[in-house]
Amino acid sequence: QAIVSSSVAIINEFHSRCIANLAWAVSKVAFHDVPLLAALAASARTRLEEFSPQEMWNTVWAMAAICWKDPPLLESIAARAKSMISEFA
């Protein structure tokens, strides 16, 4: 729990890769901490322009793996992916 609290406190300082990797790690261990997931989603939405296609994919995969629903984040990722579709090839 101390790691979660520390992460939530500084998550806005994370680079896009760190956000995506933390989302992936949380999903791999099926860790459903609502404050952490909310902080991840909020941080991802504000930094989405920095995300690579792989980082977006990792984040969406993580969300699906643990049935984590954040419609504003998914809508933002979908719009961003659509705008950079040529980079996914």
MDAnalysis code that builds the backbone (N, CA, C; Angstrom):
import MDAnalysis as mda
import numpy as np

u = mda.Universe.empty(267, n_residues=89, atom_resindex=np.repeat(np.arange(89), 3), trajectory=True)
u.add_TopologyAttr("name", ["N", "CA", "C"] * 89)
u.add_TopologyAttr("resid", np.arange(1, 90))
u.add_TopologyAttr("resname", ["GLN", "ALA", "ILE", "VAL", "SER", "SER", "SER", "VAL", "ALA", "ILE", "ILE", "ASN", "GLU", "PHE", "HIS", "SER", "ARG", "CYS", "ILE", "ALA", "ASN", "LEU", "ALA", "TRP", "ALA", "VAL", "SER", "LYS", "VAL", "ALA", "PHE", "HIS", "ASP", "VAL", "PRO", "LEU", "LEU", "ALA", "ALA", "LEU", "ALA", "ALA", "SER", "ALA", "ARG", "THR", "ARG", "LEU", "GLU", "GLU", "PHE", "SER", "PRO", "GLN", "GLU", "MET", "TRP", "ASN", "THR", "VAL", "TRP", "ALA", "MET", "ALA", "ALA", "ILE", "CYS", "TRP", "LYS", "ASP", "PRO", "PRO", "LEU", "LEU", "GLU", "SER", "ILE", "ALA", "ALA", "ARG", "ALA", "LYS", "SER", "MET", "ILE", "SER", "GLU", "PHE", "ALA"])
u.atoms.positions = np.array([
    [0.823, -1.189, 0.000],
    [0.000, 0.000, 0.000],
    [0.865, 1.249, 0.000],
    [2.025, 1.200, 0.621],
    [2.914, 2.359, 0.646],
    [3.399, 2.711, -0.756],
    [3.665, 1.699, -1.564],
    [4.099, 1.939, -2.944],
    [2.970, 2.605, -3.731],
    [1.747, 2.152, -3.523],
    [0.596, 2.738, -4.207],
    [0.451, 4.198, -3.817],
    [0.494, 4.483, -2.544],
    [0.357, 5.863, -2.073],
    [1.450, 6.755, -2.639],
    [2.661, 6.240, -2.661],
    [3.779, 7.014, -3.213],
    [3.594, 7.254, -4.698],
    [3.134, 6.238, -5.415],
    [2.919, 6.372, -6.862],
    [1.823, 7.376, -7.171],
    [0.725, 7.292, -6.449],
    [-0.386, 8.220, -6.682],
    [0.073, 9.653, -6.441],
    [0.906, 9.850, -5.431],
    [1.365, 11.198, -5.091],
    [2.226, 11.833, -6.175],
    [2.961, 11.009, -6.926],
    [3.887, 11.576, -7.922],
    [3.571, 11.180, -9.357],
    [2.419, 10.577, -9.587],
    [2.120, 10.029, -10.908],
    [2.117, 11.089, -12.008],
    [1.814, 12.328, -11.668],
    [1.821, 13.386, -12.681],
    [3.224, 13.724, -13.165],
    [4.224, 13.220, -12.487],
    [5.607, 13.416, -12.913],
    [6.102, 12.284, -13.814],
    [5.315, 11.212, -13.947],
    [5.720, 10.055, -14.737],
    [5.714, 10.387, -16.223],
    [6.660, 9.840, -16.936],
    [6.672, 9.918, -18.397],
    [5.629, 8.940, -18.928],
    [5.267, 9.112, -20.173],
    [4.231, 8.260, -20.758],
    [4.590, 6.778, -20.668],
    [5.842, 6.436, -20.882],
    [6.246, 5.030, -20.794],
    [6.030, 4.483, -19.390],
    [6.321, 5.290, -18.387],
    [6.122, 4.848, -17.002],
    [4.647, 4.642, -16.690],
    [3.796, 5.512, -17.214],
    [2.355, 5.360, -16.999],
    [1.873, 4.061, -17.630],
    [2.259, 3.836, -18.880],
    [1.846, 2.619, -19.582],
    [2.404, 1.375, -18.891],
    [3.653, 1.431, -18.460],
    [4.257, 0.275, -17.786],
    [3.601, -0.002, -16.445],
    [3.244, 1.051, -15.721],
    [2.573, 0.845, -14.439],
    [1.186, 0.252, -14.668],
    [0.478, 0.726, -15.670],
    [-0.833, 0.152, -15.995],
    [-0.687, -1.334, -16.314],
    [0.324, -1.665, -17.114],
    [0.567, -3.072, -17.469],
    [0.877, -3.894, -16.219],
    [1.750, -3.380, -15.365],
    [2.141, -4.116, -14.160],
    [0.948, -4.342, -13.237],
    [0.129, -3.319, -13.065],
    [-1.067, -3.438, -12.231],
    [-1.980, -4.532, -12.775],
    [-2.122, -4.567, -14.095],
    [-3.005, -5.575, -14.689],
    [-2.426, -6.984, -14.574],
    [-1.128, -7.120, -14.684],
    [-0.507, -8.447, -14.609],
    [-0.711, -9.096, -13.246],
    [-0.774, -8.289, -12.206],
    [-0.984, -8.848, -10.868],
    [-2.436, -8.687, -10.416],
    [-3.299, -8.247, -11.345],
    [-4.732, -8.071, -11.065],
    [-4.963, -7.245, -9.808],
    [-4.278, -6.127, -9.736],
    [-4.343, -5.242, -8.578],
    [-5.375, -4.157, -8.844],
    [-6.511, -4.216, -8.172],
    [-7.605, -3.275, -8.395],
    [-7.648, -2.224, -7.298],
    [-6.748, -1.288, -7.345],
    [-6.752, -0.194, -6.385],
    [-7.380, 1.019, -7.076],
    [-8.589, 1.367, -6.672],
    [-9.345, 2.414, -7.357],
    [-8.604, 3.753, -7.383],
    [-8.029, 4.234, -6.281],
    [-7.303, 5.505, -6.359],
    [-6.120, 5.446, -7.335],
    [-5.426, 4.331, -7.360],
    [-4.301, 4.201, -8.292],
    [-4.797, 4.182, -9.735],
    [-5.841, 3.418, -10.017],
    [-6.377, 3.357, -11.378],
    [-6.911, 4.719, -11.813],
    [-7.560, 5.427, -10.921],
    [-8.066, 6.766, -11.250],
    [-6.920, 7.722, -11.531],
    [-5.864, 7.645, -10.738],
    [-4.703, 8.509, -10.957],
    [-4.003, 8.160, -12.264],
    [-3.886, 6.874, -12.561],
    [-3.300, 6.446, -13.842],
    [-4.096, 6.994, -15.019],
    [-5.415, 6.864, -14.951],
    [-6.269, 7.336, -16.040],
    [-6.163, 8.844, -16.210],
    [-6.211, 9.566, -15.123],
    [-6.129, 11.030, -15.200],
    [-4.780, 11.472, -15.763],
    [-3.721, 10.846, -15.301],
    [-2.390, 11.204, -15.791],
    [-2.231, 10.844, -17.263],
    [-2.729, 9.686, -17.644],
    [-2.649, 9.277, -19.049],
    [-3.405, 10.258, -19.939],
    [-4.595, 10.675, -19.513],
    [-5.372, 11.623, -20.327],
    [-4.622, 12.930, -20.532],
    [-3.945, 13.408, -19.499],
    [-3.257, 14.690, -19.630],
    [-1.962, 14.588, -20.429],
    [-1.395, 13.390, -20.540],
    [-0.122, 13.214, -21.241],
    [-0.267, 12.418, -22.531],
    [-1.465, 12.198, -22.980],
    [-1.713, 11.300, -24.100],
    [-0.971, 11.712, -25.368],
    [-0.736, 12.976, -25.565],
    [-0.012, 13.432, -26.751],
    [1.423, 12.897, -26.773],
    [1.936, 12.505, -25.629],
    [3.298, 11.981, -25.525],
    [3.361, 10.469, -25.755],
    [2.222, 9.795, -25.708],
    [2.197, 8.343, -25.810],
    [2.517, 7.877, -27.226],
    [3.354, 6.874, -27.305],
    [3.621, 6.209, -28.580],
    [2.468, 5.237, -28.843],
    [2.356, 4.734, -30.066],
    [1.333, 3.712, -30.319],
    [1.455, 2.523, -29.354],
    [2.683, 2.087, -29.079],
    [2.882, 0.944, -28.172],
    [2.405, 1.263, -26.762],
    [2.670, 2.471, -26.297],
    [2.238, 2.851, -24.949],
    [0.717, 2.927, -24.861],
    [0.081, 3.402, -25.925],
    [-1.382, 3.414, -25.942],
    [-1.913, 1.982, -25.917],
    [-1.327, 1.129, -26.744],
    [-1.741, -0.276, -26.799],
    [-1.581, -0.934, -25.427],
    [-0.446, -0.732, -24.787],
    [-0.205, -1.338, -23.472],
    [-1.242, -0.874, -22.452],
    [-1.584, 0.400, -22.503],
    [-2.558, 0.948, -21.559],
    [-3.939, 0.364, -21.804],
    [-4.358, 0.307, -23.066],
    [-5.670, -0.266, -23.389],
    [-5.702, -1.752, -23.028],
    [-4.631, -2.472, -23.329],
    [-4.564, -3.893, -22.978],
    [-4.706, -4.060, -21.466],
    [-3.997, -3.233, -20.719],
    [-4.054, -3.322, -19.255],
    [-5.477, -3.089, -18.760],
    [-6.140, -2.102, -19.344],
    [-7.515, -1.811, -18.950],
    [-8.413, -3.014, -19.220],
    [-8.271, -3.598, -20.383],
    [-9.104, -4.750, -20.748],
    [-8.800, -5.952, -19.856],
    [-7.538, -6.166, -19.543],
    [-7.130, -7.344, -18.777],
    [-7.756, -7.390, -17.392],
    [-8.001, -6.229, -16.801],
    [-8.585, -6.221, -15.455],
    [-9.992, -5.606, -15.442],
    [-10.580, -5.502, -16.630],
    [-11.948, -4.942, -16.746],
    [-12.053, -3.565, -16.096],
    [-11.055, -2.764, -16.331],
    [-10.979, -1.407, -15.792],
    [-11.623, -0.480, -16.805],
    [-12.695, 0.182, -16.402],
    [-13.441, 1.030, -17.325],
    [-13.222, 2.498, -16.983],
    [-12.732, 3.230, -17.955],
    [-12.609, 4.681, -17.837],
    [-12.967, 5.258, -19.205],
    [-14.270, 5.467, -19.455],
    [-14.685, 5.937, -20.775],
    [-13.968, 7.190, -21.278],
    [-13.726, 8.201, -20.441],
    [-13.005, 9.368, -20.963],
    [-11.599, 9.020, -21.470],
    [-10.914, 8.127, -20.770],
    [-9.591, 7.726, -21.230],
    [-9.685, 6.935, -22.531],
    [-10.602, 5.993, -22.595],
    [-10.751, 5.204, -23.822],
    [-11.123, 6.081, -25.011],
    [-12.000, 7.046, -24.802],
    [-12.370, 7.967, -25.880],
    [-11.171, 8.803, -26.319],
    [-10.375, 9.248, -25.370],
    [-9.182, 10.034, -25.690],
    [-8.154, 9.201, -26.452],
    [-7.967, 7.966, -26.036],
    [-7.030, 7.077, -26.726],
    [-7.529, 6.795, -28.138],
    [-8.817, 6.552, -28.285],
    [-9.372, 6.280, -29.612],
    [-9.166, 7.473, -30.547],
    [-9.418, 8.668, -30.055],
    [-9.226, 9.874, -30.879],
    [-7.757, 10.053, -31.243],
    [-6.892, 9.837, -30.281],
    [-5.440, 9.971, -30.533],
    [-4.983, 8.906, -31.534],
    [-5.435, 7.689, -31.365],
    [-5.048, 6.608, -32.274],
    [-5.520, 6.916, -33.696],
    [-6.725, 7.414, -33.804],
    [-7.269, 7.751, -35.117],
    [-6.416, 8.820, -35.809],
    [-5.953, 9.787, -35.032],
    [-5.160, 10.872, -35.608],
    [-3.753, 10.435, -36.017],
    [-3.292, 9.308, -35.480],
    [-1.939, 8.850, -35.800],
    [-1.932, 7.430, -36.372],
    [-3.002, 7.079, -37.049],
    [-3.175, 5.711, -37.559],
    [-2.009, 5.252, -38.419],
    [-1.400, 6.132, -39.152],
    [-0.288, 5.733, -40.032],
    [0.920, 5.254, -39.241],
    [1.045, 5.646, -37.991],
    [2.176, 5.236, -37.169],
    [2.014, 3.820, -36.603],
    [0.841, 3.241, -36.721],
    [0.580, 1.916, -36.163],
    [1.058, 0.795, -37.084],
    [1.407, 1.120, -38.295],
    [1.802, 0.084, -39.269],
    [3.206, -0.413, -39.035],
])
